[in-house]
Amino acid sequence: FHLLLFESKASAYEFYHALKCSSDNAGLSEPKDRYEAFMRMVHEWRHLKMLKRSGRGHDPLGAENTRPGECAVMCPACPQPGMNLPQEWETVPAMQSWLYTVFLAIDANFRLKHKNVSSDEADPALGNGWAYFVEEKDYKSYLATQLGDVQEKSTCSGHAAINLADTKASRGLAATGVGTVDCSRHSFKLPHGVGDLQKGEKYINMDYMFFSALQTYPIKAFFVSYDIACQWSKKLWTRMLTMPPTLQFDGGGKVMDFGVPKFHLPAHKEPCQTLYSLNFLPFVGRTDGEAPEHGWANVNPVVSSTKEMGPGSRRDTLDDFFGDWNWKKVAGMGRTLLKKMEEAVDQRLEHAIMHHNFESALDSSAVSTWTALVEAWEADRSKPNPYERKGEVMTGAKVRLELAQDEAQELQKGNDLSLHAEISPSILISMGLELEDQQRRLTVDIVAAGSGATDLQQTKLQHQMNVLQHRLEKWSSIQVLYMPLVARQRNKDGDDPALAESTAAELQPHRYKLWLPSSKPELSSVLLQNDKWKLCYAQGFGALEELRQYLRLRSYLLDFKKNNIRGQGSNTRARNTLKGVEAKIQASAAKYRAAHTALKILGRSLGTVGWEGTLQVLKDEHIRGLSTREDGKSEGRRTVSWIWQTIGVSGNENADLQESLQIEWCRSRARANRWSEEVTLLTEEMRRVLAFFASKANWWHDRASKRDGVRDDLCEGLSAYA
């Protein structure tokens, strides 16, 4: 049953009743109920197997002498002083010391809930704190001292992990989930790195697990990835002072850096996407920071049984699963590292060549300047960020201001371009673009309502149509002052809003043609065409920014739904939310395409060129988030949609070009460096694995003869097992 459980995730209840059916499948002679005895036997069996495999049976002082976390299966590839590190590891030069960094990853799993059943007194853990879970009594004692703690709100992307920490539904639950600290490079659960969450992913819980796990490693340097690292890391050392004295240490003696896992990064604000990017930070290789996510799929199927268990049985059961997960990682370590090395060697060569070819085409003095910038930023991230675009972003408001200032200058020269007391040429075109956007939104609402719209929906739509119709009439009456040829065109087409039937059923303002300068340039002056071109250029950038924002939101919501939402009602609400976001994505795409089409038409009329490289044609396959893997490639292989590479312009084409070249050179350098670091790191990890196994073999050899005064047959058994 023990091995079957690991592979099939079948519960003890299901296994027991399968045995029961094999004895009497017709139910004619009910066998004696042995279920409770079977459960006790399974619990004890797990515990004894864990003690045996960790060598506790060879200790003369017995199992009660077991130290916290001693029964955990350790990662052979991570730095373990005294096991797999060279004697001089603490005195190596600074440029080599990064090889002895411990990479950690933090995450929470809200599927691993636990109902408020039984108690630690009635159902104690047999190995409390001996493996992966923290010692329960000390953990709860600490939490009791922090009852008044108020979680500070996030200032980045509204992370649910932070902002919902105090509102997580916990009725009837002893634990709303489990938090964990893993080895980030190899996905091992760490000793004393797992604990229950009482009400969401609160700092007080995650801090305790983090500082508990750190006790395993007498190492100087750590790199910690966490999906809310940008917020969680800010006051970490201050919060450490509230920890029990046994978990505190001198922060000055540690070097600790932080990053956001690659999959979670797109949900963060723009500054975080470079400051905490594992693609750009030095000395992390190709670490993705998503280690805990890899392991949740293995343990999630047992939730249906563990949530009903007593607290001690549940912790021992999950400890058992985490131990099996770690052991399988140990058994497959050789194949895993070899596969990673084969890929890394190829990618290192490919990206080194690509970076060299790119760099050789650039001005050497510019490269020297960029090198100094990026190296300074890598040493101190408060310095200017070379990966961020510093040029001003083109916005509609900025263009409208520029056009108004141009009109003011013309007035000072005695040239009054306005033909209306309140509406200048640029304001007319701006209003036209706004009306065009309202028409698109109304069209989407009408299609969404469909033929089966309710009376309330029809009333709301009719109100929107009436408001838009009134605005169109007012705008069109002013438009003819600046574009008199439009009146003839409208009379020709028979779509003058003033001549439309007054009955609500026949009013279709969303289909009314505005005849803006881009529709038919010959109907308007060069001045209006130029104003429209500038406003559409800004509209293109604005629509792209909206599109990127909603794509980030969609990625975040999909991830949150996958990991945290269960039940038909909750999933229905989540799908409706996602449906709304998807509609906004399509609306932003339509807005961009309208602007691009206008730019293309007006560009031919005005002879404006050079903009197509920045505002490109938007195809459906381009509308994807940074975390999407349609092409099976990640940032390290660089195949992101062009929409994520277009941010804005400064108005100075040469400055824009130099800034774009700088950012692309920095990214190219980062890709080449990360793959080079990965090869170096994998080489060191392979050496550490062999050293760990040799050290562990010696440990078992010494263990074989550790117990004295036992029977000969028991002594032989201990020696044979060791």
VOGU-3710 file (C-alpha; in Angstrom, 3 decimals, decimal comma):
1> fhlllfeska> 0,000/0,000/0,000  2,805/2,419/0,853  4,358/2,389/-2,631  0,946/2,199/-4,309  -0,071/5,381/-2,492  2,928/7,287/-3,855  2,215/6,256/-7,431  -1,601/6,173/-7,594  -2,496/8,633/-4,788  -5,276/6,224/-3,779
11> sayefyhalk> -6,499/6,847/-0,237  -6,266/4,321/2,580  -10,075/4,225/2,596  -10,191/3,194/-1,068  -7,441/0,610/-0,629  -9,088/-0,878/2,465  -12,471/-1,209/0,774  -10,843/-2,757/-2,304  -9,433/-5,447/0,014  -12,824/-5,774/1,630
21> cssdnaglse> -14,495/-6,317/-1,739  -11,890/-8,907/-2,694  -12,994/-10,886/0,393  -16,732/-10,468/-0,129  -17,780/-8,525/-3,212  -21,437/-9,486/-2,843  -21,833/-8,170/0,693  -23,289/-11,463/1,941  -21,009/-11,865/4,956  -19,714/-8,543/6,205
31> pkdryeafmr> -16,104/-8,962/7,429  -15,069/-7,485/10,752  -14,252/-3,772/10,554  -10,478/-3,319/10,669  -10,336/0,141/9,129  -9,175/2,023/12,249  -6,546/-0,641/12,970  -5,374/-0,416/9,355  -5,050/3,385/9,620  -2,968/3,106/12,807
41> mvhewrhlkm> -0,779/0,501/11,120  -0,215/2,727/8,069  0,646/5,699/10,291  3,188/3,714/12,286  4,621/2,062/9,169  5,297/5,437/7,559  6,995/6,675/10,686  9,209/3,605/11,116  10,239/3,668/7,448  11,244/7,324/7,761
51> lkrsgrghdp> 13,329/6,609/10,860  15,011/3,632/9,224  15,877/5,463/6,012  17,370/8,392/7,899  19,567/6,105/10,002  17,819/6,763/13,279  17,840/3,053/14,137  21,646/3,164/14,186  21,806/5,918/16,833  22,716/4,518/20,301
61> lgaentrpge> 20,493/7,183/21,882  17,472/6,049/19,868  14,790/7,820/17,858  13,991/10,255/20,671  17,399/11,846/20,038  16,322/12,876/16,525  17,160/16,508/15,744  14,678/18,858/14,024  14,563/18,172/10,280  17,032/15,276/10,517
71> cavmcpacpq> 14,753/12,808/8,710  14,428/14,958/5,573  15,989/13,766/2,313  18,565/16,440/1,461  19,409/17,858/-1,964  22,823/16,501/-3,040  23,386/19,309/-5,569  22,884/22,230/-3,175  25,821/23,528/-1,097  26,109/21,403/2,062
81> pgmnlpqewe> 29,141/22,419/4,189  30,972/19,373/5,447  29,352/17,210/2,781  30,025/18,487/-0,741  31,953/21,776/-0,541  35,724/22,217/-0,838  37,559/23,201/2,315  38,423/26,642/0,950  34,866/27,523/-0,136  34,617/30,432/2,334
91> tvpamqswly> 37,807/32,118/1,105  37,413/31,913/-2,676  37,596/35,176/-4,706  34,406/37,204/-4,977  33,888/36,281/-8,647  33,726/32,593/-7,673  31,795/32,847/-4,406  28,446/32,970/-6,243  28,868/29,267/-7,018  28,169/28,542/-3,344
101> tvflaidanf> 24,870/30,420/-3,299  21,811/28,559/-2,006  18,819/29,132/-4,300  15,485/29,079/-2,452  11,902/29,413/-3,669  8,833/30,280/-1,595  5,213/29,562/-2,446  1,839/28,659/-0,960  -0,700/26,026/-1,988  -4,313/26,738/-1,092
111> rlkhknvssd> -5,533/23,339/-2,244  -3,904/21,605/0,731  -6,646/22,680/3,113  -7,301/20,966/6,427  -10,685/20,788/8,088  -10,980/21,659/11,741  -11,230/18,054/12,945  -9,623/16,325/15,945  -6,664/17,935/17,745  -2,941/17,533/18,331
121> eadpalgngw> -3,714/15,959/21,691  -6,039/13,330/20,226  -3,982/12,788/17,056  -0,346/13,815/17,600  2,311/13,621/14,904  4,746/10,755/15,498  7,648/12,739/14,057  6,719/16,301/14,956  9,279/18,599/13,289  11,603/15,739/12,352
131> ayfveekdyk> 11,256/16,149/8,585  9,696/18,927/6,472  6,952/20,445/8,612  8,029/22,940/11,258  7,633/21,895/14,889  3,961/22,607/15,537  4,044/23,761/19,164  6,794/26,345/18,614  5,125/27,509/15,385  1,735/28,084/17,003
141> sylatqlgdv> 3,319/29,740/20,031  4,973/32,266/17,740  1,757/32,909/15,800  -0,065/33,521/19,088  2,298/36,427/19,793  1,429/38,006/16,425  -2,369/38,041/16,651  -2,507/41,822/16,259  -0,379/41,802/13,110  -1,924/43,750/10,224
151> qekstcsgha> -0,738/42,795/6,783  0,539/45,785/4,801  -1,054/46,198/1,396  0,810/45,642/-1,824  1,829/48,547/-4,023  2,501/46,280/-7,000  -0,231/44,808/-9,193  -2,636/44,171/-6,311  -1,232/40,762/-5,403  -3,953/38,533/-3,987
161> ainladtkas> -1,334/36,851/-1,798  -0,919/40,108/0,149  -4,115/42,075/-0,229  -6,401/39,103/0,451  -4,317/37,676/3,281  -6,756/38,915/5,939  -9,902/38,003/3,992  -9,166/34,415/2,968  -12,187/32,229/3,754  -11,293/30,054/6,744
171> rglaatgvgt> -14,619/29,003/8,238  -14,481/25,382/9,340  -10,820/25,072/8,425  -7,818/24,562/10,653  -5,574/25,451/7,694  -6,458/27,278/4,486  -3,373/25,870/2,774  0,326/25,128/3,122  3,371/27,363/2,691  6,726/25,968/1,666
181> vdcsrhsfkl> 10,365/26,841/1,088  12,035/24,741/-1,596  15,416/24,348/-3,196  14,848/26,489/-6,279  17,354/24,798/-8,574  16,328/21,181/-7,965  12,784/21,336/-6,485  13,580/19,669/-3,140  11,407/20,300/-0,095  13,637/21,655/2,692
191> phgvgdlqkg> 13,840/20,515/6,322  11,552/22,682/8,468  10,449/24,541/5,339  6,734/23,612/5,363  3,915/24,909/7,552  0,159/25,368/7,664  -1,488/28,680/6,774  -4,322/29,695/9,065  -5,721/32,584/7,030  -4,141/33,172/3,667
201> ekyinmdymf> -0,516/33,770/2,744  0,494/36,103/5,563  4,015/37,358/6,162  4,092/35,990/9,730  3,575/32,455/8,384  5,931/32,647/5,440  8,634/34,424/7,459  8,629/31,680/10,083  9,039/28,944/7,470  11,729/30,905/5,670
211> fsalqtypik> 13,892/31,546/8,725  13,307/27,966/9,914  14,548/26,595/6,592  17,614/28,852/6,694  18,842/27,044/9,812  19,703/24,109/7,526  22,352/26,086/5,669  25,395/27,674/7,354  25,966/29,476/4,051  26,759/33,144/3,387
221> affvsydiac> 24,851/33,774/0,151  21,193/33,132/-0,685  19,012/33,901/-3,672  15,303/33,833/-2,858  12,519/33,746/-5,454  8,968/34,517/-4,398  6,031/35,724/-6,469  5,652/38,730/-4,130  9,386/39,249/-3,503  9,163/42,926/-4,471
231> qwskklwtrm> 6,950/43,546/-1,420  7,908/40,741/0,966  11,643/41,529/0,909  11,285/45,207/1,889  11,147/44,846/5,681  12,352/41,270/6,002  15,212/41,983/8,424  12,966/44,158/10,589  10,393/41,377/10,781  13,133/38,858/11,632
241> ltmpptlqfd> 13,559/40,649/14,968  10,068/39,455/15,943  11,084/35,828/15,360  11,985/33,450/18,220  15,669/33,884/19,190  16,538/30,450/17,753  15,542/31,643/14,267  17,365/34,968/14,340  20,872/35,544/13,018  23,186/38,375/12,073
251> gggkvmdfgv> 21,837/39,667/8,763  25,136/41,444/8,158  26,818/38,083/7,772  24,469/37,050/4,966  24,247/38,147/1,348  20,654/37,819/0,222  19,192/38,702/-3,155  15,597/38,428/-4,330  13,775/37,713/-7,580  10,286/36,981/-8,877
261> pkfhlpahke> 9,666/33,595/-10,569  9,632/33,924/-14,341  6,034/32,780/-14,819  4,721/35,236/-12,214  6,792/38,234/-13,319  4,449/39,520/-16,087  1,772/40,248/-13,456  4,056/42,844/-11,840  4,447/46,509/-12,674  7,031/47,550/-15,235
271> pcqtlyslnf> 9,852/48,472/-12,761  9,626/45,076/-11,049  9,931/43,310/-14,382  13,575/44,312/-14,609  14,543/44,810/-10,948  13,424/41,291/-10,022  13,865/39,467/-13,328  15,847/36,234/-13,179  16,676/36,850/-16,822  18,599/40,026/-15,992
281> lpfvgrtdge> 19,987/39,475/-12,482  23,606/38,238/-12,463  24,854/34,905/-11,122  21,548/33,015/-11,237  22,105/30,973/-14,391  18,861/29,774/-15,934  17,029/29,367/-12,625  13,300/29,946/-13,170  12,287/30,258/-9,506  9,158/28,128/-9,998
291> apehgwanvn> 10,324/25,046/-8,045  7,353/24,777/-5,631  4,903/24,884/-8,544  6,561/21,789/-10,013  5,918/19,778/-6,853  2,319/20,754/-6,144  0,974/18,573/-8,958  2,451/15,532/-7,216  0,781/16,125/-3,860  -2,491/17,835/-4,836
301> pvvsstkemg> -4,333/14,540/-5,609  -4,113/13,481/-1,939  -6,007/16,566/-0,727  -9,331/14,711/-0,644  -7,981/12,362/2,037  -5,536/14,584/3,976  -8,070/17,374/4,568  -10,221/14,920/6,577  -7,368/13,531/8,715  -6,421/14,513/12,230
311> pgsrrdtldd> -3,646/17,149/12,395  -0,822/14,761/13,335  -1,719/12,108/10,760  -2,009/14,765/8,056  1,409/16,283/8,747  3,053/12,845/8,868  1,316/11,852/5,615  2,426/15,001/3,797  5,942/14,601/5,215  5,915/11,104/3,728
321> ffgdwnwkkv> 4,898/12,397/0,304  7,499/15,155/0,391  10,132/12,552/1,314  9,128/10,367/-1,624  9,269/13,401/-3,933  12,767/14,284/-2,714  13,986/10,695/-3,027  12,792/10,454/-6,628  14,672/13,684/-7,330  17,824/12,132/-5,834
331> agmgrtllkk> 17,400/8,967/-7,919  16,960/10,981/-11,127  19,596/13,623/-10,385  22,155/12,230/-12,837  19,747/12,179/-15,770  18,323/15,600/-14,862  21,678/17,357/-14,655  22,933/15,702/-17,832  19,868/16,814/-19,785  20,238/20,371/-18,488
341> meeavdqrle> 23,952/20,416/-19,288  23,450/19,223/-22,877  20,956/22,009/-23,476  23,016/24,657/-21,665  26,213/23,908/-23,617  24,376/24,295/-26,940  22,564/27,437/-25,850  25,720/29,010/-24,414  27,479/28,685/-27,758  24,479/29,894/-29,749
351> haimhhnfes> 23,876/32,995/-27,639  27,580/33,801/-27,337  27,837/33,873/-31,138  24,632/35,904/-31,482  25,806/38,448/-28,925  29,250/38,720/-30,510  27,754/39,294/-33,975  25,339/41,893/-32,625  28,022/43,701/-30,648  30,450/43,778/-33,585
361> aldssavstw> 27,933/45,862/-35,544  27,739/48,511/-32,813  29,916/51,487/-32,014  32,641/50,355/-29,587  32,443/53,535/-27,491  28,678/53,030/-27,031  29,259/49,415/-25,988  31,841/50,559/-23,433  29,341/53,050/-22,003  26,575/50,446/-21,841
371> talveawead> 28,921/47,929/-20,209  29,739/50,391/-17,454  26,032/51,145/-16,974  24,905/47,532/-16,728  27,798/46,484/-14,486  27,075/49,387/-12,144  23,399/48,387/-12,018  24,254/44,738/-11,358  26,429/45,813/-8,432  23,890/48,296/-7,060
381> rskpnpyerk> 20,295/48,243/-8,310  19,623/51,732/-7,011  21,730/52,951/-9,952  20,044/53,814/-13,291  18,448/50,729/-14,820  19,878/50,083/-18,304  16,991/47,746/-19,178  14,341/50,438/-18,750  13,327/52,830/-21,474  14,020/56,355/-20,285
391> gevmtgakvr> 12,447/58,171/-23,203  9,068/59,811/-22,625  6,104/57,710/-23,629  3,894/59,197/-26,327  0,358/59,757/-24,991  -2,820/61,303/-26,353  -2,791/63,968/-23,650  0,785/64,925/-24,510  -0,027/65,248/-28,217  -3,149/67,313/-27,533
401> lelaqdeaqe> -1,043/69,647/-25,400  1,545/69,983/-28,177  -1,157/70,714/-30,763  -2,749/73,316/-28,475  0,644/74,967/-27,999  1,152/75,020/-31,790  -2,237/76,686/-32,227  -1,327/79,226/-29,536  1,878/80,081/-31,389  -0,104/80,585/-34,613
411> lqkgndlslh> -2,449/82,967/-32,747  0,538/84,983/-31,552  1,605/85,276/-35,169  -1,870/86,566/-36,103  -2,997/83,321/-37,744  -6,309/82,204/-36,225  -6,870/78,639/-37,386  -10,127/78,203/-35,452  -13,493/78,467/-37,178  -15,439/77,909/-33,955
421> aeispsilis> -15,341/79,876/-30,710  -14,653/76,833/-28,529  -13,588/73,974/-30,813  -10,175/74,269/-32,453  -9,056/71,956/-35,292  -7,112/69,679/-32,920  -10,032/69,464/-30,459  -12,374/68,544/-33,309  -10,175/65,627/-34,329  -9,697/64,538/-30,685
431> mgleledqqr> -13,450/64,506/-30,170  -13,854/62,529/-33,388  -11,438/59,878/-32,149  -13,336/59,659/-28,861  -16,625/59,229/-30,730  -15,028/56,532/-32,869  -13,981/54,701/-29,703  -17,496/54,999/-28,257  -18,917/53,528/-31,464  -16,619/50,504/-31,140
441> rltvdivaag> -17,613/49,949/-27,515  -21,317/50,250/-28,315  -20,976/47,748/-31,158  -19,345/45,255/-28,791  -22,156/45,742/-26,240  -24,852/45,214/-28,892  -23,230/42,026/-30,158  -22,760/40,752/-26,601  -26,432/41,342/-25,759  -27,571/39,483/-28,879
451> sgatdlqqtk> -31,136/38,890/-29,966  -32,107/37,539/-26,540  -31,377/40,746/-24,645  -33,578/41,416/-21,637  -35,718/44,535/-21,284  -33,164/45,992/-18,873  -30,295/45,347/-21,309  -32,279/46,863/-24,196  -33,082/49,948/-22,118  -29,425/50,411/-21,231
461> lqhqmnvlqh> -28,315/49,994/-24,849  -30,955/52,415/-26,091  -29,792/55,008/-23,583  -26,197/54,602/-24,821  -27,396/55,010/-28,417  -29,382/58,136/-27,603  -26,413/59,774/-25,845  -24,063/58,906/-28,713  -26,581/60,147/-31,295  -26,806/63,522/-29,535
471> rlekwssiqv> -22,995/63,828/-29,422  -22,721/62,898/-33,098  -25,223/65,568/-34,141  -23,399/68,246/-32,161  -19,963/67,185/-33,426  -21,094/66,902/-37,065  -22,489/70,430/-37,029  -19,010/71,729/-36,134  -17,181/69,318/-38,437  -18,696/70,922/-41,554
481> lymplvarqr> -17,023/74,239/-40,600  -13,573/72,660/-40,927  -14,435/70,012/-43,503  -17,188/71,505/-45,739  -16,770/68,772/-48,343  -18,010/66,236/-45,800  -21,531/67,718/-45,962  -21,694/66,948/-49,695  -20,376/63,440/-49,042  -23,013/62,851/-46,349
491> nkdgddpala> -25,851/64,091/-48,516  -24,567/61,836/-51,236  -24,525/58,825/-48,884  -27,799/59,798/-47,174  -26,426/59,339/-43,662  -26,775/62,847/-42,227  -27,759/62,370/-38,558  -29,918/65,461/-38,697  -32,030/63,782/-41,412  -32,341/60,466/-39,571
501> estaaelqph> -35,737/59,188/-38,467  -36,560/60,131/-34,898  -37,878/56,697/-34,008  -35,499/54,925/-31,637  -35,710/51,666/-33,576  -34,060/53,204/-36,643  -31,278/55,150/-34,921  -27,972/53,330/-35,375  -25,276/55,781/-34,257  -22,679/53,028/-33,921
511> ryklwlpssk> -22,780/52,622/-37,713  -22,644/56,331/-38,502  -19,613/57,221/-40,593  -17,563/60,050/-39,098  -15,521/60,867/-42,212  -12,415/61,727/-40,231  -9,384/62,789/-42,321  -8,126/59,210/-42,496  -11,375/57,971/-44,084  -10,937/60,127/-47,178
521> pelssvllqn> -7,974/62,540/-46,928  -9,117/64,680/-49,851  -12,127/65,817/-47,810  -9,910/67,635/-45,274  -7,029/70,083/-45,150  -3,391/69,135/-44,638  -3,589/70,764/-41,184  -6,391/68,421/-40,075  -4,651/65,432/-41,623  -1,486/66,267/-39,715
531> dkwklcyaqg> -3,397/66,679/-36,436  -5,177/63,367/-37,003  -1,877/61,621/-37,781  -0,249/62,835/-34,560  -3,275/61,886/-32,450  -3,516/58,443/-34,047  0,192/57,923/-33,453  -0,370/58,568/-29,745  -3,532/56,449/-29,833  -1,485/53,545/-31,155
541> fgaleelrqy> 0,890/53,704/-28,199  -1,984/54,156/-25,762  -3,861/51,163/-27,184  -0,714/49,037/-26,962  -0,252/50,002/-23,310  -3,878/49,052/-22,596  -3,388/45,774/-24,450  -0,271/44,923/-22,444  -2,027/45,809/-19,191  -4,996/43,528/-19,894
551> lrlrsylldf> -2,744/40,702/-21,098  -0,828/40,893/-17,802  -4,109/40,859/-15,914  -5,358/37,851/-17,896  -2,160/35,907/-17,169  -2,431/36,690/-13,475  -6,140/35,764/-13,280  -5,594/32,485/-15,134  -2,778/31,566/-12,771  -4,792/32,537/-9,702
561> kknnirgqgs> -7,857/30,604/-10,947  -5,787/27,496/-11,636  -4,131/27,462/-8,217  -6,830/28,722/-5,878  -10,377/28,487/-7,226  -12,510/25,369/-6,810  -16,219/24,741/-7,074  -18,752/25,412/-9,806  -19,939/28,765/-8,488  -16,434/30,164/-7,952
571> ntrarntlkg> -15,261/28,927/-11,350  -18,283/30,460/-13,072  -17,551/33,851/-11,499  -13,887/33,529/-12,437  -14,779/32,676/-16,038  -17,066/35,700/-16,226  -14,236/37,913/-14,962  -11,869/36,449/-17,541  -14,512/36,935/-20,223  -14,659/40,628/-19,344
581> veakiqasaa> -10,875/40,944/-19,502  -10,835/39,137/-22,861  -13,382/41,622/-24,204  -11,136/44,503/-23,120  -8,169/42,832/-24,828  -10,119/42,628/-28,075  -11,329/46,228/-27,696  -7,757/47,475/-27,203  -6,634/45,478/-30,238  -9,448/46,976/-32,338
591> kyraahtalk> -8,499/50,463/-31,146  -4,861/49,881/-32,125  -5,801/48,487/-35,549  -8,025/51,491/-36,231  -5,140/53,814/-35,355  -2,715/51,792/-37,500  -5,061/51,890/-40,492  -5,469/55,659/-40,129  -1,696/56,134/-39,875  -1,193/54,062/-43,008
601> ilgrslgtvg> -3,701/56,091/-45,036  -2,589/59,496/-43,746  1,065/58,503/-44,016  0,646/58,035/-47,760  -1,188/61,353/-48,067  1,334/63,302/-45,942  4,424/61,416/-47,067  5,224/60,379/-43,489  7,506/57,360/-43,237  9,567/55,517/-40,617
611> wegtlqvlkd> 6,773/54,833/-38,117  5,969/51,287/-39,332  8,956/49,786/-37,521  7,586/50,958/-34,185  3,828/50,538/-34,650  3,659/47,299/-36,588  0,737/45,388/-38,036  -1,074/43,652/-35,182  -2,026/40,072/-36,018  -3,975/37,736/-33,765
621> ehirglstre> -0,862/35,664/-33,050  0,867/38,793/-31,698  -1,762/39,207/-28,960  -0,195/37,053/-26,259  1,199/37,633/-22,802  4,848/37,449/-21,847  4,211/34,203/-19,969  2,506/32,508/-22,927  4,451/29,602/-24,411  2,759/29,139/-27,818
631> dgksegrrtv> 6,108/28,773/-29,538  7,603/26,653/-26,759  10,365/29,161/-26,075  11,103/31,333/-23,057  12,934/34,631/-22,489  16,229/32,793/-22,621  15,428/31,828/-26,202  13,760/35,196/-26,867  10,623/34,855/-28,924  8,293/37,435/-27,412
641> swiwqtigvs> 5,629/39,285/-29,329  6,704/42,654/-30,710  4,018/44,398/-28,649  6,230/43,919/-25,554  9,184/45,559/-27,274  7,399/48,819/-28,155  7,057/51,172/-25,172  7,155/54,764/-26,400  9,210/57,426/-28,123  11,022/60,500/-26,915
651> gnenadlqes> 10,526/62,589/-30,042  14,211/62,346/-30,894  14,690/59,568/-33,443  18,429/59,236/-32,805  17,901/59,112/-29,018  15,175/56,492/-29,481  17,439/54,403/-31,670  20,357/54,572/-29,220  18,100/53,724/-26,303  16,595/50,768/-28,165
661> lqiewcrsra> 20,052/49,526/-29,112  21,201/49,857/-25,502  18,268/47,850/-24,159  18,610/45,158/-26,809  22,376/44,924/-26,234  21,814/44,582/-22,467  19,250/41,841/-23,032  21,514/40,052/-25,500  24,384/40,239/-23,007  22,105/38,950/-20,227
671> ranrwseevt> 21,017/35,946/-22,298  24,587/35,035/-23,152  25,727/35,490/-19,546  22,881/33,480/-18,034  23,607/30,482/-20,280  27,316/30,752/-19,534  26,546/30,883/-15,805  24,258/27,884/-16,180  27,050/25,748/-17,611  29,397/26,827/-14,817
681> llteemrrvl> 26,751/26,220/-12,164  25,769/22,810/-13,547  29,427/21,763/-13,597  29,723/22,698/-9,924  26,432/20,937/-9,107  27,627/17,738/-10,786  30,784/17,856/-8,688  28,736/18,470/-5,550  26,431/15,526/-6,244  29,362/13,099/-6,493
691> affaskanww> 30,962/14,579/-3,357  27,654/14,354/-1,465  27,123/10,711/-2,382  30,691/9,854/-1,341  30,232/11,709/1,935  26,884/10,045/2,553  28,399/6,620/1,867  31,054/7,305/4,496  28,331/8,476/6,869  26,466/5,178/6,474
701> hdraskrdgv> 29,702/3,231/6,836  30,370/4,928/10,181  26,746/4,398/11,153  27,013/0,630/10,701  29,007/0,079/13,883  27,626/2,923/15,993  25,475/0,803/18,314  27,166/-1,348/20,936  25,749/-3,971/23,282  23,100/-5,335/20,884
711> rddlceglsa> 22,419/-8,910/19,813  24,578/-10,356/17,049  21,667/-10,815/14,680  20,549/-7,198/15,220  24,124/-5,990/14,745  24,333/-7,879/11,439  21,044/-6,368/10,311  22,149/-2,830/11,157  25,429/-3,360/9,320  23,732/-4,888/6,278
721> ya> 21,219/-2,028/5,975  23,909/0,621/6,325
//
